[in-house]
Amino acid sequence: MILKLTLDLPEDGDYIRITRMLGRTLLTELHVVEPDIDDLELLIGELCTNVVRHAHTTSGRFRVVQEFLAERVVLTVEDTGKGFAFHDVPEPGTERPDTIGGGERIGGFGMSLVRALADRLQFARSDPQGTTVHAEVELHYRTPEDHDKARKMDAAAGAEVTATTS
């Protein structure tokens, strides 16, 4: 693992930008291609926004873990909110209460976006309550040399170096 960031955040939308920018900054320095950086930034933003908008955590806080490996980023977002069931989520494009701004809003596109951005995605109930989301985004580099450098950093930190084939 190159780096692991663990953030214990207030359930407040003002912290989402900071969380997104931390991931963007590291991936930029590693010379990851821009589309992968953009995907990870959107994914982090959407998962964190879902917590702030819907979780209603018992502690008023949630945790974000970003694990940066040479081949992928593993993102974990965990809250202690009320949890949800997919069958209770309204259809995309439908009107719903706006829990942040008040009134009504058209929404429901977040889960579709999350599914499209993540290469691997898993939702689980947290114990005793809440939701944990694990998402992975595979990384691609600007050059083979950049990829080799990331693999060396990963190996130096004690991670296994694995070969990938396309």
C-alpha positions in Angstrom: 0.0 0.0 0.0 1.4 3.4 -1.0 -0.7 5.4 1.5 -3.8 5.0 3.6 -5.9 8.0 4.6 -8.5 7.6 7.4 -10.8 10.5 8.0 -13.3 10.8 10.8 -15.6 13.5 9.5 -18.5 15.6 10.8 -21.7 14.9 8.9 -21.4 18.2 7.1 -21.2 18.8 3.4 -18.4 21.4 3.9 -15.9 18.5 4.4 -16.7 16.6 1.2 -14.5 18.9 -1.0 -11.5 18.4 1.3 -12.0 14.6 1.2 -12.2 14.7 -2.6 -9.2 16.9 -3.0 -6.9 14.7 -0.8 -7.5 11.8 -3.2 -7.1 14.0 -6.3 -3.8 15.4 -5.0 -2.2 12.1 -4.4 -3.3 10.6 -7.7 -2.1 13.6 -9.6 1.4 13.3 -7.9 1.4 9.6 -8.9 0.7 10.6 -12.5 -2.5 8.6 -12.7 -4.5 9.5 -15.9 -7.1 12.3 -15.5 -10.2 10.1 -16.2 -9.3 7.8 -13.2 -8.7 10.8 -11.0 -12.0 12.4 -12.0 -13.9 9.1 -11.4 -12.4 8.7 -7.9 -13.2 12.3 -7.0 -16.8 11.9 -8.2 -17.2 8.6 -6.4 -15.9 10.0 -3.1 -18.1 13.0 -3.4 -21.2 11.0 -4.2 -20.7 8.5 -1.4 -20.0 11.2 1.2 -22.9 13.3 0.0 -25.2 10.3 0.4 -24.1 10.0 4.1 -24.6 13.7 4.7 -27.9 13.8 2.9 -29.4 10.5 4.0 -27.6 8.7 6.8 -28.6 10.8 9.9 -25.8 9.2 11.9 -26.1 8.7 15.6 -22.8 10.4 16.3 -23.0 13.1 13.7 -19.8 11.8 12.1 -18.8 9.2 9.5 -15.5 7.6 8.4 -13.8 7.6 5.0 -10.8 5.4 4.3 -8.9 5.8 1.1 -6.3 3.1 0.5 -3.9 3.9 -2.4 -2.2 0.9 -4.0 -0.3 0.8 -7.3 -3.1 -1.0 -9.1 -6.2 0.5 -7.5 -7.8 2.7 -4.8 -10.0 1.1 -2.3 -12.5 3.5 -0.8 -14.5 2.7 2.3 -17.3 5.0 3.6 -18.9 3.9 6.9 -21.7 5.6 8.8 -23.8 4.8 11.9 -27.0 6.0 10.3 -30.3 4.3 9.9 -29.2 2.3 6.9 -31.3 1.6 3.9 -32.6 -1.1 1.6 -32.2 -0.8 -2.2 -35.9 -1.6 -2.7 -36.8 1.5 -0.6 -34.8 3.8 -2.7 -37.0 5.9 -5.1 -36.5 5.5 -8.8 -33.9 7.9 -10.4 -35.5 11.1 -11.7 -38.3 11.2 -9.2 -39.2 14.0 -6.8 -38.2 13.6 -3.1 -37.7 15.7 0.0 -34.5 17.8 -0.1 -33.0 16.9 3.3 -30.3 19.6 2.9 -32.0 22.6 1.4 -35.6 21.9 2.3 -38.4 21.6 -0.1 -38.4 19.1 -2.9 -35.8 18.0 -5.4 -35.4 15.7 -8.4 -32.9 13.0 -7.4 -31.9 9.4 -7.3 -29.1 9.4 -9.8 -26.4 8.9 -7.2 -26.5 5.1 -6.9 -26.4 4.8 -10.7 -23.4 7.1 -10.8 -21.6 5.1 -8.0 -22.2 1.8 -9.9 -20.9 3.3 -13.1 -17.8 4.7 -11.5 -16.6 1.8 -9.3 -14.9 -1.2 -10.8 -16.0 -3.2 -7.7 -18.7 -2.1 -5.3 -20.1 -3.7 -2.1 -22.7 -2.4 0.4 -23.0 -3.9 3.9 -24.9 -3.2 7.0 -22.7 -1.8 9.8 -23.1 -3.2 13.3 -25.1 -2.3 15.2 -26.5 0.1 12.6 -25.5 2.1 9.6 -24.0 1.3 6.2 -20.5 0.5 5.0 -19.6 0.9 1.3 -16.5 -0.6 -0.2 -15.6 0.7 -3.7 -12.6 0.1 -5.8 -11.3 2.0 -8.8 -8.6 0.5 -10.9 -5.7 2.9 -11.8 -4.0 3.6 -15.1 -0.9 5.7 -15.5 0.3 8.3 -17.9 3.4 6.2 -18.8 4.7 2.7 -18.0 7.5 4.4 -16.0 4.9 6.1 -13.8 3.2 2.7 -13.2 6.6 1.1 -12.4 7.3 3.9 -9.9 4.0 3.4 -8.2 4.5 -0.4 -8.0 7.9 0.2 -6.4 6.4 2.5 -3.8 3.7 -0.1 -3.2 6.3 -2.9 -2.7 8.5 -0.7 -0.5 5.6 -0.2 1.8 5.1 -3.9 2.1 2.3 -4.6 -0.4 2.4 -7.5 -2.8 3.2 -6.6 -6.3 0.9 -8.5 -8.7 1.1 -8.7 -12.4 -2.0 -7.8 -14.3 -3.0 -8.8 -17.8 -5.5 -7.2 -20.1 
